[in-house]
């Protein structure tokens, strides 16, 4: 490639932060002052998957191994599941791991307390697929519910686990999207690049 072939994308790639341990391209990083705020559930909490599913009338996005497992056991595979073979930072039981990873279609590296470019690309690709899709994450998927709420279609259900309480159900609306955008704007990292990726698919 000649110097004249150099593009803005090349500049962005050169400037991208890379997580030293994982090698993943770092996009957003959770700042310390937001960690406590994110412990509050973003929607109603339900402990019974069958009861929760009664309120689901659109695409179902499950973030977390145990949440995904409960939906599979209830006979309703999520349209998109994001799992990392861990719960509360410990390995999940073998039965849960084998069940939720049986039909893995995409993989992504995403370090703890971060959202990597690879993770966002996989999330957006998964949301576009017609068939149920599972993303297996190397690292942690804890923050993926936030961009999922922004990128999911109107009326979709994004469900994630609330430790020791149950499953949080967020029915996606414009108000939820605005709230998540405001929250993600407060992250550290390349926020502009993040929105370029997310909004390009909308």
C-alpha positions in Angstrom: 0.0 0.0 0.0 1.4 3.4 -0.9 1.2 6.5 1.2 -1.6 7.8 -1.0 -3.7 4.6 -0.1 -3.6 5.5 3.6 -7.1 6.0 5.1 -8.8 7.3 8.2 -9.5 3.6 9.1 -5.8 3.0 9.1 -5.3 5.9 11.6 -8.0 4.5 13.8 -6.5 1.1 13.8 -3.0 2.4 14.6 -4.4 4.5 17.5 -6.5 1.7 18.9 -5.7 0.6 22.4 -4.9 -3.1 22.8 -5.5 -5.0 26.0 -2.0 -6.4 26.9 -3.2 -9.7 28.4 -5.9 -10.7 25.9 -4.6 -9.0 22.8 -8.2 -7.7 22.2 -8.6 -4.2 20.7 -9.9 -2.1 23.5 -12.9 0.0 22.6 -14.6 1.1 25.9 -13.5 0.7 29.5 -15.8 0.8 32.5 -14.7 3.7 34.8 -14.6 3.3 38.5 -17.3 5.8 39.2 -19.8 3.8 37.2 -19.3 0.4 38.8 -21.6 1.0 41.7 -24.3 2.5 39.4 -24.4 -0.5 37.2 -25.2 -2.8 40.2 -28.8 -1.4 40.1 -31.1 -3.5 37.9 -32.2 -1.9 34.6 -35.6 -3.6 34.6 -37.9 -5.9 36.6 -36.4 -9.0 38.2 -37.9 -12.4 37.6 -36.8 -15.8 39.1 -38.9 -18.1 36.9 -38.0 -18.3 33.2 -41.5 -19.5 32.2 -43.1 -16.5 33.9 -40.6 -14.1 32.3 -41.2 -15.6 28.9 -44.9 -14.7 29.1 -43.8 -11.1 28.8 -41.6 -11.7 25.8 -43.2 -10.9 22.4 -40.2 -10.1 20.3 -36.6 -11.2 19.8 -35.0 -12.6 22.9 -31.4 -11.7 23.8 -29.9 -13.5 26.8 -26.6 -12.3 28.3 -25.1 -14.8 30.7 -24.7 -18.6 31.0 -27.3 -19.2 33.7 -29.9 -17.0 32.1 -29.3 -18.8 28.7 -29.5 -22.2 30.5 -32.9 -21.4 32.0 -34.4 -20.3 28.7 -33.1 -23.5 27.0 -34.5 -25.6 29.8 -37.8 -23.8 29.3 -37.8 -24.8 25.6 -37.2 -21.2 24.3 -33.8 -20.9 22.8 -32.7 -17.2 22.8 -32.5 -15.6 19.4 -29.1 -14.4 20.6 -27.2 -15.7 23.6 -23.9 -14.4 24.9 -22.0 -16.7 27.3 -18.6 -16.9 28.9 -18.8 -20.3 30.8 -18.7 -18.4 34.1 -21.1 -17.1 36.7 -20.2 -14.7 39.5 -16.6 -15.0 38.2 -16.5 -18.8 38.8 -16.8 -21.6 36.3 -20.3 -22.7 35.6 -21.4 -26.3 36.3 -20.5 -28.8 33.5 -24.2 -29.3 32.7 -24.7 -25.6 32.2 -21.5 -25.2 30.2 -22.3 -28.1 27.9 -25.9 -27.0 27.4 -25.2 -23.3 26.6 -22.2 -23.9 24.4 -23.6 -26.8 22.4 -24.4 -24.7 19.4 -21.8 -21.9 19.5 -21.7 -19.9 16.3 -19.5 -17.0 17.0 -16.6 -16.3 19.4 -15.1 -13.1 20.7 -12.4 -12.0 23.1 -13.6 -9.4 25.7 -11.6 -8.6 28.8 -13.3 -7.9 32.2 -14.8 -4.4 32.6 -14.3 -3.7 28.9 -16.1 -3.8 25.6 -13.7 -4.8 22.8 -14.1 -4.1 19.1 -14.3 -7.9 18.6 -17.2 -8.2 21.1 -19.2 -5.4 19.5 -18.6 -6.9 16.0 -19.8 -10.3 17.2 -22.9 -8.8 18.9 -23.9 -6.8 15.8 -23.4 -9.8 13.6 -25.4 -12.0 16.0 -28.3 -9.6 16.0 -28.5 -9.7 12.2 -28.7 -13.4 11.9 -32.0 -15.1 11.2 -31.3 -18.3 13.2 -30.7 -18.6 16.9 -27.0 -17.7 17.6 -24.7 -18.1 20.6 -21.6 -16.0 21.1 -18.9 -17.7 23.3 -16.8 -15.0 25.0 -13.2 -15.5 26.1 -13.1 -13.1 29.1 -16.3 -11.7 30.4 -19.7 -10.8 28.9 -21.0 -8.8 31.9 -21.3 -5.4 30.1 -22.7 -6.7 26.8 -26.3 -6.1 27.9 -25.7 -2.3 27.6 -24.8 -2.2 23.8 -27.4 -5.0 23.2 -30.1 -2.7 24.5 -29.0 0.1 22.2 -28.6 -2.2 19.1 -31.6 -4.5 19.5 -34.8 -3.8 17.7 -37.8 -2.1 19.3 -39.7 -4.5 21.5 -36.9 -7.0 21.9 -36.2 -8.4 25.3 -32.7 -8.2 26.7 -32.3 -10.4 29.8 -29.3 -10.6 32.0 -28.5 -12.0 35.4 -28.6 -10.1 38.7 -26.4 -12.0 41.1 -28.3 -13.8 43.9 -31.6 -12.2 42.8 -32.7 -13.5 39.4 -33.1 -12.4 35.8 -33.4 -8.7 34.8 -35.8 -8.2 31.8 -35.4 -5.0 29.7 -38.1 -4.6 27.0 -36.3 -2.3 24.5 -37.8 1.1 23.9 -36.5 4.4 22.7 -36.3 5.6 26.3 -34.1 2.6 27.3 -31.9 3.2 24.3 -31.4 6.9 25.3 -30.6 5.9 28.8 -28.0 3.4 27.6 -26.5 5.8 25.2 -26.1 8.4 28.0 -24.5 5.7 30.2 -22.1 4.4 27.5 -21.1 8.0 26.7 -19.6 8.1 30.2 -17.3 5.2 29.6 -13.6 5.7 29.0 -11.9 4.8 25.7 -12.8 5.5 22.0 -16.5 6.4 22.4 -16.7 7.9 18.9 -15.4 4.7 17.3 -17.9 2.7 19.4 -20.9 4.7 18.1 -19.6 4.5 14.6 -19.7 0.7 14.8 -23.1 0.5 16.5 -24.9 3.2 14.5 -23.6 1.8 11.2 -25.8 -1.2 11.7 -29.0 0.7 12.5 
